Amino acid sequence: MKMQAAGAPVLSVTELNHSAGRLLEHSFRNIWVRGEVADLSRPVSGHLYFVLKDEQARIRCALFRNRQQRLISELKNGCDILARGTVGVYSARGDYQFIIDYLELGGEGRLRLEFDRLKQKLAAEGLFDVDRKRPVPLAPARVGIITSVSAAALQDILTTLQRRCPLLAVSLYPATVQGEQAATAVIRSLLLANSHNACDVLILARGGGSIEDLQAFNTESVARAIVRSKIPVVTGIGHETDFTIADFTADLRAPTPTAAAERVSPDSHHWGQQLVALQRQMIRAMERKMNDNWQQLDRSRLGLKDPLTRIDLARQQLQMVSQQLDHSGQAALTVRLQTLERLRQRLRSTSPGQWVGSCQQQLQHLGVRQLVCITALMATARQQLQAQQLELRAVSPEATLQRGYAIVRKQVNRALVTSAADIVAGDVLETRVKDGKIISTVCY
């Protein structure tokens, strides 16, 4: 039997697990771990238990009910998540586990969720509606290409365009199509192409890849830039099964870059055949038209008359018209003369001389009446004036004096004396009688 080392502490299993737990919690607090969810369990307690794994290892995880968040309902086995938490030990069993306090979907799971949310948002705004999309021209003169200069998709597009329509002009607007700067580069190229306004249609393309590789084409900024483009946009992104947000907002979606080039370019061979057919139709139409014209010319020749006969007929018609004109002229002249005579008679009846004479007679008559009236008015006024003068003389002071009365005034201020109370001793009075003035002094 082995003996315990002298002085060495002895720990219980519980103490050991607690000590290990405290050490792990202190060393691995608030760390981030990425992995795939497996063995997800949702017991009635409301807590979540699952395993995070990668290609070589696994770790048990716990997400308690008080830490759960909005994304919990979307957590499923197979999801790639980013989790933040603390490493600890479950003391009852001594299990090493990761206690999670926050998580978010990572990798393709997170991107797929973001894709679905953005798709629903833009669809609700009507950005995917067919009525909003612009028609793609059947025979553009110039095609703009937005893609990476090093992408195989560019060579596929150029080869297809050269094969189908060698005379079609092409403008390249280089853009990074993968990585953090890809969305900004695509938007910049879209704006540049629209500012040049030299292209009839734009191809936005890149080769296939994972959803992470295609993330630039699943951004809201790129989707809205496509909608704002004044030039129709055709997308050729990824493989036939790949769908991006840019495909839904584009005016036309092609399954591949090559298919996008085929959609925007006319087939020169097909158009050549159509041109030949149209040329044949035009020749046949011209031949029919010429035959019809020849037949019409022959019928017109049969209907032509001798030129001399036509001249005689025209001369007879001219003479008849001349006679009609002479007759019409004489009749019109007679009517005009009769009208002129009626106007002269009316003018004589309304002659200004006659009217002036009549006015002069009336004026003389009115003058005589005015003189008579004025003389009568003056006589009446003179009589009234004489009567008023007599009345005034009867009540005038002079008449009063003639009857023996006198007018007494104070000589100083010319005030009338109407009462003995108005004077005092020493006042000098002026008494006016009918034939003079009497000056006296008051003494009493």
TORLOGU-316312 format. One record per residue (C-alpha): residue number from 1; y, x, z; residue in one letter. Coordinates in steps of 0.25 Angstrom, whole numbers, padded with zeros to 4 digits. Example, Ala and Ser with C-alpha at 12.3 -4.5 7.8 and 13.67 -1.06 7.14 Angstrom:
BEGIN
+-----+-------+-------+-------+------+
: seq :    c2 :    c1 :    c3 : type :
+-----+-------+-------+-------+------+
:   1 : -0018 :  0049 :  0031 :    a :
:   2 : -0004 :  0055 :  0029 :    s :
+-----+-------+-------+-------+------+
This chain:
BEGIN
+-----+-------+-------+-------+------+
: seq :    c2 :    c1 :    c3 : type :
+-----+-------+-------+-------+------+
:   1 :  0000 :  0000 :  0000 :    m :
:   2 :  0014 :  0005 : -0004 :    k :
:   3 :  0024 :  0005 :  0007 :    m :
:   4 :  0039 :  0001 :  0006 :    q :
:   5 :  0048 :  0012 :  0004 :    a :
:   6 :  0056 :  0015 :  0017 :    a :
:   7 :  0069 :  0008 :  0018 :    g :
:   8 :  0068 :  0001 :  0004 :    a :
:   9 :  0073 : -0014 :  0004 :    p :
:  10 :  0063 : -0024 :  0001 :    v :
:  11 :  0068 : -0036 : -0007 :    l :
:  12 :  0062 : -0050 : -0009 :    s :
:  13 :  0060 : -0055 : -0023 :    v :
:  14 :  0072 : -0065 : -0021 :    t :
:  15 :  0081 : -0053 : -0017 :    e :
:  16 :  0077 : -0045 : -0028 :    l :
:  17 :  0080 : -0056 : -0038 :    n :
:  18 :  0093 : -0059 : -0032 :    h :
:  19 :  0097 : -0044 : -0032 :    s :
:  20 :  0093 : -0043 : -0047 :    a :
:  21 :  0100 : -0056 : -0050 :    g :
:  22 :  0113 : -0050 : -0044 :    r :
:  23 :  0112 : -0037 : -0051 :    l :
:  24 :  0110 : -0044 : -0064 :    l :
:  25 :  0121 : -0054 : -0062 :    e :
:  26 :  0131 : -0042 : -0058 :    h :
:  27 :  0127 : -0034 : -0070 :    s :
:  28 :  0126 : -0045 : -0081 :    f :
:  29 :  0137 : -0055 : -0078 :    r :
:  30 :  0144 : -0062 : -0089 :    n :
:  31 :  0136 : -0056 : -0101 :    i :
:  32 :  0134 : -0062 : -0115 :    w :
:  33 :  0120 : -0063 : -0121 :    v :
:  34 :  0116 : -0068 : -0134 :    r :
:  35 :  0103 : -0073 : -0138 :    g :
:  36 :  0094 : -0085 : -0143 :    e :
:  37 :  0091 : -0097 : -0134 :    v :
:  38 :  0077 : -0100 : -0131 :    a :
:  39 :  0068 : -0108 : -0121 :    d :
:  40 :  0080 : -0117 : -0119 :    l :
:  41 :  0078 : -0126 : -0107 :    s :
:  42 :  0087 : -0138 : -0102 :    r :
:  43 :  0081 : -0143 : -0088 :    p :
:  44 :  0087 : -0155 : -0082 :    v :
:  45 :  0095 : -0147 : -0072 :    s :
:  46 :  0105 : -0144 : -0084 :    g :
:  47 :  0103 : -0129 : -0084 :    h :
:  48 :  0099 : -0122 : -0097 :    l :
:  49 :  0088 : -0111 : -0097 :    y :
:  50 :  0084 : -0103 : -0109 :    f :
:  51 :  0081 : -0090 : -0115 :    v :
:  52 :  0090 : -0080 : -0123 :    l :
:  53 :  0083 : -0071 : -0132 :    k :
:  54 :  0084 : -0062 : -0143 :    d :
:  55 :  0074 : -0054 : -0152 :    e :
:  56 :  0069 : -0046 : -0140 :    q :
:  57 :  0072 : -0052 : -0127 :    a :
:  58 :  0074 : -0065 : -0119 :    r :
:  59 :  0082 : -0069 : -0106 :    i :
:  60 :  0082 : -0082 : -0098 :    r :
:  61 :  0095 : -0089 : -0097 :    c :
:  62 :  0101 : -0100 : -0089 :    a :
:  63 :  0113 : -0109 : -0091 :    l :
:  64 :  0116 : -0117 : -0079 :    f :
:  65 :  0122 : -0131 : -0081 :    r :
:  66 :  0135 : -0128 : -0075 :    n :
:  67 :  0137 : -0117 : -0086 :    r :
:  68 :  0133 : -0126 : -0098 :    q :
:  69 :  0143 : -0128 : -0109 :    q :
:  70 :  0146 : -0136 : -0122 :    r :
:  71 :  0136 : -0127 : -0130 :    l :
:  72 :  0124 : -0130 : -0121 :    i :
:  73 :  0120 : -0143 : -0129 :    s :
:  74 :  0119 : -0134 : -0141 :    e :
:  75 :  0110 : -0123 : -0135 :    l :
:  76 :  0096 : -0123 : -0141 :    k :
:  77 :  0085 : -0114 : -0143 :    n :
:  78 :  0087 : -0104 : -0153 :    g :
:  79 :  0103 : -0104 : -0151 :    c :
:  80 :  0109 : -0090 : -0151 :    d :
:  81 :  0119 : -0090 : -0140 :    i :
:  82 :  0129 : -0081 : -0133 :    l :
:  83 :  0128 : -0083 : -0117 :    a :
:  84 :  0136 : -0077 : -0106 :    r :
:  85 :  0131 : -0076 : -0092 :    g :
:  86 :  0125 : -0067 : -0081 :    t :
:  87 :  0111 : -0061 : -0079 :    v :
:  88 :  0104 : -0065 : -0067 :    g :
:  89 :  0090 : -0067 : -0060 :    v :
:  90 :  0083 : -0080 : -0057 :    y :
:  91 :  0079 : -0076 : -0043 :    s :
:  92 :  0068 : -0087 : -0041 :    a :
:  93 :  0060 : -0080 : -0053 :    r :
:  94 :  0067 : -0067 : -0055 :    g :
:  95 :  0070 : -0071 : -0069 :    d :
:  96 :  0081 : -0063 : -0076 :    y :
:  97 :  0090 : -0073 : -0083 :    q :
:  98 :  0104 : -0075 : -0090 :    f :
:  99 :  0113 : -0085 : -0083 :    i :
: 100 :  0122 : -0091 : -0094 :    i :
: 101 :  0136 : -0096 : -0091 :    d :
: 102 :  0141 : -0097 : -0105 :    y :
: 103 :  0135 : -0097 : -0119 :    l :
: 104 :  0139 : -0100 : -0134 :    e :
: 105 :  0130 : -0101 : -0146 :    l :
: 106 :  0130 : -0088 : -0153 :    g :
: 107 :  0125 : -0083 : -0167 :    g :
: 108 :  0120 : -0093 : -0177 :    e :
: 109 :  0119 : -0104 : -0167 :    g :
: 110 :  0134 : -0103 : -0163 :    r :
: 111 :  0138 : -0102 : -0177 :    l :
: 112 :  0130 : -0114 : -0182 :    r :
: 113 :  0136 : -0122 : -0170 :    l :
: 114 :  0150 : -0118 : -0175 :    e :
: 115 :  0147 : -0121 : -0189 :    f :
: 116 :  0142 : -0135 : -0186 :    d :
: 117 :  0155 : -0138 : -0177 :    r :
: 118 :  0164 : -0132 : -0188 :    l :
: 119 :  0157 : -0140 : -0199 :    k :
: 120 :  0159 : -0153 : -0191 :    q :
: 121 :  0174 : -0150 : -0188 :    k :
: 122 :  0177 : -0147 : -0202 :    l :
: 123 :  0169 : -0159 : -0208 :    a :
: 124 :  0176 : -0168 : -0198 :    a :
: 125 :  0190 : -0163 : -0204 :    e :
: 126 :  0185 : -0166 : -0218 :    g :
: 127 :  0185 : -0152 : -0223 :    l :
: 128 :  0171 : -0154 : -0229 :    f :
: 129 :  0174 : -0167 : -0237 :    d :
: 130 :  0171 : -0167 : -0251 :    v :
: 131 :  0184 : -0174 : -0255 :    d :
: 132 :  0192 : -0162 : -0249 :    r :
: 133 :  0185 : -0152 : -0258 :    k :
: 134 :  0192 : -0147 : -0271 :    r :
: 135 :  0184 : -0147 : -0284 :    p :
: 136 :  0179 : -0134 : -0289 :    v :
: 137 :  0184 : -0131 : -0303 :    p :
: 138 :  0173 : -0131 : -0314 :    l :
: 139 :  0179 : -0119 : -0322 :    a :
: 140 :  0188 : -0111 : -0313 :    p :
: 141 :  0196 : -0099 : -0320 :    a :
: 142 :  0195 : -0090 : -0307 :    r :
: 143 :  0186 : -0090 : -0295 :    v :
: 144 :  0189 : -0084 : -0282 :    g :
: 145 :  0178 : -0077 : -0274 :    i :
: 146 :  0179 : -0075 : -0259 :    i :
: 147 :  0168 : -0067 : -0253 :    t :
: 148 :  0165 : -0052 : -0249 :    s :
: 149 :  0166 : -0042 : -0260 :    v :
: 150 :  0153 : -0035 : -0255 :    s :
: 151 :  0145 : -0048 : -0255 :    a :
: 152 :  0134 : -0051 : -0264 :    a :
: 153 :  0139 : -0065 : -0265 :    a :
: 154 :  0151 : -0060 : -0273 :    l :
: 155 :  0142 : -0053 : -0283 :    q :
: 156 :  0134 : -0066 : -0285 :    d :
: 157 :  0147 : -0074 : -0287 :    i :
: 158 :  0152 : -0064 : -0297 :    l :
: 159 :  0139 : -0063 : -0305 :    t :
: 160 :  0138 : -0078 : -0305 :    t :
: 161 :  0152 : -0080 : -0310 :    l :
: 162 :  0151 : -0069 : -0321 :    q :
: 163 :  0138 : -0076 : -0326 :    r :
: 164 :  0143 : -0090 : -0326 :    r :
: 165 :  0158 : -0088 : -0331 :    c :
: 166 :  0162 : -0073 : -0334 :    p :
: 167 :  0176 : -0077 : -0337 :    l :
: 168 :  0178 : -0083 : -0324 :    l :
: 169 :  0189 : -0075 : -0316 :    a :
: 170 :  0185 : -0071 : -0302 :    v :
: 171 :  0194 : -0067 : -0290 :    s :
: 172 :  0188 : -0061 : -0277 :    l :
: 173 :  0194 : -0063 : -0263 :    y :
: 174 :  0186 : -0054 : -0254 :    p :
: 175 :  0182 : -0058 : -0240 :    a :
: 176 :  0173 : -0054 : -0229 :    t :
: 177 :  0162 : -0065 : -0228 :    v :
: 178 :  0155 : -0061 : -0215 :    q :
: 179 :  0160 : -0057 : -0201 :    g :
: 180 :  0172 : -0060 : -0192 :    e :
: 181 :  0183 : -0058 : -0203 :    q :
: 182 :  0175 : -0065 : -0214 :    a :
: 183 :  0182 : -0079 : -0211 :    a :
: 184 :  0196 : -0073 : -0211 :    t :
: 185 :  0193 : -0065 : -0224 :    a :
: 186 :  0188 : -0078 : -0231 :    v :
: 187 :  0200 : -0086 : -0227 :    i :
: 188 :  0209 : -0074 : -0232 :    r :
: 189 :  0202 : -0074 : -0246 :    s :
: 190 :  0203 : -0089 : -0247 :    l :
: 191 :  0218 : -0089 : -0244 :    l :
: 192 :  0220 : -0077 : -0254 :    l :
: 193 :  0213 : -0084 : -0265 :    a :
: 194 :  0221 : -0097 : -0263 :    n :
: 195 :  0234 : -0089 : -0262 :    s :
: 196 :  0230 : -0083 : -0276 :    h :
: 197 :  0227 : -0096 : -0281 :    n :
: 198 :  0220 : -0090 : -0293 :    a :
: 199 :  0206 : -0095 : -0292 :    c :
: 200 :  0201 : -0109 : -0295 :    d :
: 201 :  0189 : -0108 : -0285 :    v :
: 202 :  0185 : -0099 : -0274 :    l :
: 203 :  0171 : -0095 : -0270 :    i :
: 204 :  0169 : -0092 : -0255 :    l :
: 205 :  0155 : -0084 : -0254 :    a :
: 206 :  0146 : -0075 : -0247 :    r :
: 207 :  0131 : -0073 : -0246 :    g :
: 208 :  0121 : -0079 : -0236 :    g :
: 209 :  0120 : -0075 : -0222 :    g :
: 210 :  0118 : -0080 : -0208 :    s :
: 211 :  0127 : -0091 : -0202 :    i :
: 212 :  0134 : -0079 : -0195 :    e :
: 213 :  0136 : -0072 : -0208 :    d :
: 214 :  0142 : -0085 : -0214 :    l :
: 215 :  0151 : -0087 : -0202 :    q :
: 216 :  0164 : -0084 : -0209 :    a :
: 217 :  0162 : -0096 : -0218 :    f :
: 218 :  0159 : -0105 : -0206 :    n :
: 219 :  0173 : -0104 : -0200 :    t :
: 220 :  0183 : -0114 : -0199 :    e :
: 221 :  0194 : -0105 : -0204 :    s :
: 222 :  0187 : -0102 : -0217 :    v :
: 223 :  0183 : -0117 : -0219 :    a :
: 224 :  0198 : -0121 : -0218 :    r :
: 225 :  0202 : -0110 : -0227 :    a :
: 226 :  0192 : -0116 : -0238 :    i :
: 227 :  0198 : -0130 : -0236 :    v :
: 228 :  0212 : -0125 : -0237 :    r :
: 229 :  0209 : -0117 : -0250 :    s :
: 230 :  0217 : -0122 : -0262 :    k :
: 231 :  0206 : -0117 : -0271 :    i :
: 232 :  0192 : -0123 : -0271 :    p :
: 233 :  0182 : -0115 : -0263 :    v :
: 234 :  0167 : -0114 : -0267 :    v :
: 235 :  0158 : -0107 : -0256 :    t :
: 236 :  0145 : -0100 : -0259 :    g :
: 237 :  0141 : -0095 : -0245 :    i :
: 238 :  0127 : -0090 : -0241 :    g :
: 239 :  0115 : -0096 : -0246 :    h :
: 240 :  0112 : -0110 : -0250 :    e :
: 241 :  0108 : -0115 : -0236 :    t :
: 242 :  0120 : -0108 : -0230 :    d :
: 243 :  0132 : -0118 : -0227 :    f :
: 244 :  0145 : -0114 : -0221 :    t :
: 245 :  0158 : -0121 : -0217 :    i :
: 246 :  0165 : -0115 : -0229 :    a :
: 247 :  0154 : -0122 : -0238 :    d :
: 248 :  0158 : -0136 : -0232 :    f :
: 249 :  0173 : -0133 : -0234 :    t :
: 250 :  0172 : -0127 : -0248 :    a :
: 251 :  0175 : -0135 : -0260 :    d :
: 252 :  0161 : -0132 : -0265 :    l :
: 253 :  0149 : -0125 : -0258 :    r :
: 254 :  0139 : -0117 : -0266 :    a :
: 255 :  0126 : -0112 : -0260 :    p :
: 256 :  0128 : -0098 : -0264 :    t :
: 257 :  0139 : -0088 : -0269 :    p :
: 258 :  0132 : -0088 : -0282 :    t :
: 259 :  0132 : -0104 : -0283 :    a :
: 260 :  0146 : -0104 : -0279 :    a :
: 261 :  0149 : -0095 : -0291 :    a :
: 262 :  0141 : -0104 : -0300 :    e :
: 263 :  0149 : -0116 : -0294 :    r :
: 264 :  0163 : -0111 : -0298 :    v :
: 265 :  0160 : -0104 : -0311 :    s :
: 266 :  0157 : -0112 : -0324 :    p :
: 267 :  0145 : -0108 : -0332 :    d :
: 268 :  0151 : -0101 : -0344 :    s :
: 269 :  0137 : -0103 : -0352 :    h :
: 270 :  0137 : -0118 : -0349 :    h :
: 271 :  0152 : -0119 : -0352 :    w :
: 272 :  0150 : -0112 : -0365 :    g :
: 273 :  0139 : -0122 : -0369 :    q :
: 274 :  0149 : -0133 : -0365 :    q :
: 275 :  0160 : -0126 : -0374 :    l :
: 276 :  0151 : -0125 : -0386 :    v :
: 277 :  0147 : -0140 : -0384 :    a :
: 278 :  0161 : -0144 : -0383 :    l :
: 279 :  0165 : -0136 : -0395 :    q :
: 280 :  0154 : -0143 : -0403 :    r :
: 281 :  0159 : -0156 : -0398 :    q :
: 282 :  0173 : -0152 : -0402 :    m :
: 283 :  0169 : -0148 : -0416 :    i :
: 284 :  0162 : -0161 : -0418 :    r :
: 285 :  0174 : -0169 : -0413 :    a :
: 286 :  0183 : -0161 : -0423 :    m :
: 287 :  0174 : -0164 : -0434 :    e :
: 288 :  0174 : -0179 : -0431 :    r :
: 289 :  0189 : -0179 : -0430 :    k :
: 290 :  0191 : -0172 : -0443 :    m :
: 291 :  0181 : -0182 : -0450 :    n :
: 292 :  0189 : -0194 : -0444 :    d :
: 293 :  0202 : -0188 : -0449 :    n :
: 294 :  0197 : -0185 : -0463 :    w :
: 295 :  0192 : -0200 : -0464 :    q :
: 296 :  0205 : -0205 : -0459 :    q :
: 297 :  0213 : -0196 : -0469 :    l :
: 298 :  0204 : -0202 : -0480 :    d :
: 299 :  0207 : -0216 : -0476 :    r :
: 300 :  0222 : -0213 : -0475 :    s :
: 301 :  0222 : -0207 : -0489 :    r :
: 302 :  0216 : -0220 : -0494 :    l :
: 303 :  0227 : -0228 : -0488 :    g :
: 304 :  0239 : -0219 : -0494 :    l :
: 305 :  0248 : -0226 : -0504 :    k :
: 306 :  0256 : -0220 : -0516 :    d :
: 307 :  0268 : -0213 : -0510 :    p :
: 308 :  0278 : -0219 : -0521 :    l :
: 309 :  0273 : -0233 : -0517 :    t :
: 310 :  0275 : -0230 : -0502 :    r :
: 311 :  0289 : -0225 : -0506 :    i :
: 312 :  0293 : -0238 : -0514 :    d :
: 313 :  0288 : -0246 : -0502 :    l :
: 314 :  0296 : -0238 : -0493 :    a :
: 315 :  0309 : -0240 : -0502 :    r :
: 316 :  0307 : -0255 : -0502 :    q :
: 317 :  0306 : -0255 : -0487 :    q :
: 318 :  0318 : -0247 : -0486 :    l :
: 319 :  0326 : -0256 : -0495 :    q :
: 320 :  0322 : -0268 : -0487 :    m :
: 321 :  0326 : -0262 : -0474 :    v :
: 322 :  0339 : -0258 : -0480 :    s :
: 323 :  0342 : -0273 : -0484 :    q :
: 324 :  0338 : -0277 : -0471 :    q :
: 325 :  0347 : -0268 : -0464 :    l :
: 326 :  0359 : -0272 : -0474 :    d :
: 327 :  0357 : -0286 : -0470 :    h :
: 328 :  0355 : -0284 : -0456 :    s :
: 329 :  0368 : -0275 : -0456 :    g :
: 330 :  0376 : -0286 : -0463 :    q :
: 331 :  0372 : -0297 : -0453 :    a :
: 332 :  0375 : -0288 : -0441 :    a :
: 333 :  0389 : -0284 : -0447 :    l :
: 334 :  0392 : -0299 : -0448 :    t :
: 335 :  0387 : -0302 : -0434 :    v :
: 336 :  0396 : -0291 : -0429 :    r :
: 337 :  0408 : -0296 : -0436 :    l :
: 338 :  0407 : -0310 : -0431 :    q :
: 339 :  0405 : -0304 : -0417 :    t :
: 340 :  0418 : -0296 : -0419 :    l :
: 341 :  0426 : -0308 : -0423 :    e :
: 342 :  0421 : -0316 : -0411 :    r :
: 343 :  0425 : -0304 : -0402 :    l :
: 344 :  0439 : -0303 : -0408 :    r :
: 345 :  0442 : -0318 : -0406 :    q :
: 346 :  0438 : -0317 : -0391 :    r :
: 347 :  0447 : -0305 : -0390 :    l :
: 348 :  0459 : -0312 : -0396 :    r :
: 349 :  0456 : -0324 : -0386 :    s :
: 350 :  0457 : -0314 : -0375 :    t :
: 351 :  0468 : -0305 : -0380 :    s :
: 352 :  0476 : -0298 : -0369 :    p :
: 353 :  0489 : -0302 : -0375 :    g :
: 354 :  0487 : -0316 : -0373 :    q :
: 355 :  0482 : -0314 : -0359 :    w :
: 356 :  0495 : -0305 : -0356 :    v :
: 357 :  0504 : -0316 : -0361 :    g :
: 358 :  0498 : -0327 : -0353 :    s :
: 359 :  0499 : -0318 : -0341 :    c :
: 360 :  0514 : -0315 : -0343 :    q :
: 361 :  0516 : -0330 : -0344 :    q :
: 362 :  0509 : -0332 : -0331 :    q :
: 363 :  0517 : -0321 : -0325 :    l :
: 364 :  0530 : -0327 : -0329 :    q :
: 365 :  0526 : -0340 : -0323 :    h :
: 366 :  0522 : -0334 : -0310 :    l :
: 367 :  0535 : -0326 : -0310 :    g :
: 368 :  0544 : -0339 : -0311 :    v :
: 369 :  0535 : -0345 : -0300 :    r :
: 370 :  0537 : -0333 : -0291 :    q :
: 371 :  0552 : -0333 : -0292 :    l :
: 372 :  0553 : -0348 : -0289 :    v :
: 373 :  0544 : -0346 : -0277 :    c :
: 374 :  0552 : -0334 : -0272 :    i :
: 375 :  0566 : -0341 : -0273 :    t :
: 376 :  0560 : -0353 : -0265 :    a :
: 377 :  0555 : -0344 : -0255 :    l :
: 378 :  0568 : -0336 : -0253 :    m :
: 379 :  0576 : -0349 : -0252 :    a :
: 380 :  0567 : -0354 : -0241 :    t :
: 381 :  0568 : -0341 : -0234 :    a :
: 382 :  0583 : -0341 : -0235 :    r :
: 383 :  0584 : -0355 : -0229 :    q :
: 384 :  0574 : -0351 : -0217 :    q :
: 385 :  0583 : -0338 : -0215 :    l :
: 386 :  0596 : -0346 : -0214 :    q :
: 387 :  0589 : -0356 : -0204 :    a :
: 388 :  0584 : -0345 : -0195 :    q :
: 389 :  0598 : -0338 : -0195 :    q :
: 390 :  0604 : -0351 : -0190 :    l :
: 391 :  0594 : -0352 : -0179 :    e :
: 392 :  0597 : -0338 : -0175 :    l :
: 393 :  0612 : -0340 : -0175 :    r :
: 394 :  0610 : -0352 : -0166 :    a :
: 395 :  0603 : -0344 : -0156 :    v :
: 396 :  0610 : -0331 : -0157 :    s :
: 397 :  0618 : -0325 : -0146 :    p :
: 398 :  0631 : -0326 : -0155 :    e :
: 399 :  0629 : -0341 : -0156 :    a :
: 400 :  0628 : -0342 : -0141 :    t :
: 401 :  0641 : -0334 : -0139 :    l :
: 402 :  0648 : -0343 : -0148 :    q :
: 403 :  0644 : -0355 : -0139 :    r :
: 404 :  0652 : -0348 : -0127 :    g :
: 405 :  0641 : -0340 : -0121 :    y :
: 406 :  0642 : -0325 : -0117 :    a :
: 407 :  0632 : -0313 : -0116 :    i :
: 408 :  0634 : -0304 : -0104 :    v :
: 409 :  0628 : -0290 : -0103 :    r :
: 410 :  0630 : -0278 : -0094 :    k :
: 411 :  0638 : -0268 : -0101 :    q :
: 412 :  0630 : -0256 : -0095 :    v :
: 413 :  0616 : -0260 : -0100 :    n :
: 414 :  0619 : -0272 : -0109 :    r :
: 415 :  0610 : -0281 : -0101 :    a :
: 416 :  0612 : -0296 : -0102 :    l :
: 417 :  0617 : -0303 : -0089 :    v :
: 418 :  0611 : -0316 : -0088 :    t :
: 419 :  0613 : -0318 : -0073 :    s :
: 420 :  0624 : -0315 : -0062 :    a :
: 421 :  0613 : -0307 : -0055 :    a :
: 422 :  0612 : -0297 : -0067 :    d :
: 423 :  0626 : -0291 : -0064 :    i :
: 424 :  0632 : -0284 : -0052 :    v :
: 425 :  0647 : -0280 : -0049 :    a :
: 426 :  0652 : -0269 : -0058 :    g :
: 427 :  0643 : -0273 : -0070 :    d :
: 428 :  0651 : -0272 : -0083 :    v :
: 429 :  0647 : -0285 : -0091 :    l :
: 430 :  0649 : -0287 : -0106 :    e :
: 431 :  0651 : -0302 : -0110 :    t :
: 432 :  0649 : -0306 : -0124 :    r :
: 433 :  0656 : -0318 : -0129 :    v :
: 434 :  0657 : -0324 : -0143 :    k :
: 435 :  0669 : -0316 : -0147 :    d :
: 436 :  0668 : -0303 : -0139 :    g :
: 437 :  0664 : -0295 : -0126 :    k :
: 438 :  0669 : -0296 : -0112 :    i :
: 439 :  0667 : -0284 : -0103 :    i :
: 440 :  0668 : -0287 : -0088 :    s :
: 441 :  0664 : -0281 : -0074 :    t :
: 442 :  0657 : -0289 : -0063 :    v :
: 443 :  0665 : -0289 : -0050 :    c :
: 444 :  0660 : -0297 : -0038 :    y :
+-----+-------+-------+-------+------+
